[in-house]
Amino acid sequence: MAVEICVKAAVGAPHVLGDCPFSQRALLTLEEKDVSYKMHLIDFSNKPQWLLDANPEGKVPVIKFEEDGKWVADSDVIVDLLEKKYPDPSLATPTQFSSVGSKIFSTFVTFLKSKDASDGSEQALVDELKVFDEHLKAHGTYVNGENICAVDLSLAPKLYHMEVALGHFKGWTTPETFTNLLNYMKLLFSRKSFEKTKAAKEYIIAGWEPKNKWVSSKINSSVHGTKKEAVTWFQEWRNVQEVMIDKGHGERRLLTNRWSKPSPGWVKINTNAAIFEEMNSVGLGCVARGDMGEFLMARASQYRGCLTPREDEALSFKQAIC
Ligand SMILES: N[C@@H](CCC(=O)N[C@@H](CS)C(=O)NCC(=O)O)C(=O)O
């Protein structure tokens, strides 16, 4: 095969196409230009060494053309190369339109991550979408009129992520007044190339989940979502409990740090403090258990401001005994 491309595999499903909008952009370009290619799905939890050798940043997409024999990274570079090597059909964007819609993705991400409904991040996204909607109204179905171009193929996956992630995490939908934008998204998302290269919604949601942990814990998630979150937390907890110790001669053994009961007649209280620097807040928690290991009580609280870890630990002790 003349062209090989590495793209992200779905998290937890290494044989399924994943949720990288930059990978999808490169795939869309190949599809729209009708170039045949061999696709390698990269499992981010186990990146192959050859990928890291080719691109030490470990990012995808990367592409290799047989005639050049080397991997090339970055979707901007990849799209330019594809335009040069396969000029027909042309997807080139006229220079005056090359930055149309370029702030939509970053404003969407800021809004998605926002924990403060009054910080203006939703309005900033709506403003960007409005400008874009007006552009479409003035210039045609796509960014450059009747024919699809490279900017459309860059925006399509990002708008799809916006629709899926904001719908899921914030119950947000694109304002109905943006009729040109809504029509544009419908057209793009129903193209054969898009259908073939898009990630399943569940993987898009899973991909944004870590950036949304705090937000998602504040809203009622589905039973499936809650269960998935519980499994992740349990796994994280177990990873902390279990440490591999090196017994020498290459032999390793799993050592499990288990909770131990207090002495008879005593109560044991475990406390913890977690610092959320970006949110300028600290979470405190404590659990009390009796000498049979029975649960007695638990308490959790949150306060604004960041102290030192020692001070936060001290606060969690205070909460536990007060
Ligand atoms: N500027 C790059 C961005 C590519 C990028 O950030 N890819 C992400 C996946 S969507 C990645 O590979 N991240 C590496 C990682 O998370 O380990 C492009 O346009 O190709």
The ligand as an SDF file (V2000), in Angstrom:
LIG
                    3D

 20 19  0  0  0  0  0  0  0  0999 V2000
   -1.2530   19.3440   16.1800 N   0  0  0  0  0  0  0  0  0  0  0  0
   -1.4490   17.9190   16.0790 C   0  0  0  0  0  0  0  0  0  0  0  0
   -2.2530   17.4580   17.2730 C   0  0  0  0  0  0  0  0  0  0  0  0
   -2.4040   15.9340   17.3030 C   0  0  0  0  0  0  0  0  0  0  0  0
   -2.8470   15.4720   18.6870 C   0  0  0  0  0  0  0  0  0  0  0  0
   -2.8540   16.2420   19.6730 O   0  0  0  0  0  0  0  0  0  0  0  0
   -3.1740   14.2030   18.7730 N   0  0  0  0  0  0  0  0  0  0  0  0
   -3.5080   13.6370   20.0550 C   0  0  0  0  0  0  0  0  0  0  0  0
   -4.7220   12.7320   19.9610 C   0  0  0  0  0  0  0  0  0  0  0  0
   -6.1770   13.6060   19.4970 S   0  0  0  0  0  0  0  0  0  0  0  0
   -2.3600   12.7480   20.4990 C   0  0  0  0  0  0  0  0  0  0  0  0
   -1.8090   12.0120   19.7180 O   0  0  0  0  0  0  0  0  0  0  0  0
   -2.0020   12.7950   21.7820 N   0  0  0  0  0  0  0  0  0  0  0  0
   -0.9850   11.9730   22.3210 C   0  0  0  0  0  0  0  0  0  0  0  0
   -1.3520   11.3910   23.6340 C   0  0  0  0  0  0  0  0  0  0  0  0
   -2.3740   11.7950   24.2090 O   0  0  0  0  0  0  0  0  0  0  0  0
   -0.6000   10.5240   24.1250 O   0  0  0  0  0  0  0  0  0  0  0  0
   -2.1610   17.5790   14.7670 C   0  0  0  0  0  0  0  0  0  0  0  0
   -2.8530   18.4670   14.2320 O   0  0  0  0  0  0  0  0  0  0  0  0
   -1.9630   16.4620   14.2650 O   0  0  0  0  0  0  0  0  0  0  0  0
  1  2  1  0
  2  3  1  0
  2 18  1  0
  3  4  1  0
  4  5  1  0
  5  6  2  0
  5  7  1  0
  7  8  1  0
  8  9  1  0
  8 11  1  0
  9 10  1  0
 11 12  2  0
 11 13  1  0
 13 14  1  0
 14 15  1  0
 15 16  2  0
 15 17  1  0
 18 19  2  0
 18 20  1  0
M  END
$$$$
